[in-house]
Amino acid sequence: LVALSLAREKEDGTMDQLLITPFSPVEILAAKGVAGVVVGLMQLAFCMLVVHFWYRIPYLSGYGPLGLLFVTFLMAAVGIGLAVSVYCSSLQQAMIGTFLFALPLAMLSGMATPVSCMPDAIRPIALLNPIRWSIEALHRLFLEGATYSDILPTYLILGSIGVVTFTFACASFIAQRRR
């Protein structure tokens, strides 16, 4: 969503209008990211309601650890989306770029095939996958009743992925503007 919205701004020429405002490029990207996180939180809240009331799947943990997991996961996802969109000049490029990242991330997430059953050469790549960490934490939250401290390494990993990808996106965006 974030990658597509930023690419659309570039395509329509409104990104240039945003850049002449008193806001820095980092603030502009952060605002785009916050909007993506808010939309993602609404979607995830809806999914949790469906899981709880429609499918009646019991949830053993508190909602605080789950909310923090969602926020850190969305930070990582938004960072990746911003990093992809910085290099796209059209909506079609952003769609293809997002697809090229999203499909391998989904395939290597452990959703269909456990990471432990993947070839040794692919396992290190799975360590950088935010979906993998989120699925593992969700399993622990739903099935084990995990707490904040139990999921702390996952929060740190997802937050780190988000910070690194957002920093990369900001640095790339600023470098493009200077050319």
Secondary structure as UniProt FT lines:
FT   HELIX           2..12
FT   HELIX           14..19
FT   HELIX           25..49
FT   HELIX           50..54
FT   HELIX           63..86
FT   HELIX           91..107
FT   HELIX           115..117
FT   TURN            120..122
FT   HELIX           123..126
FT   TURN            127..128
FT   HELIX           130..139
FT   HELIX           140..144
FT   HELIX           148..178
//
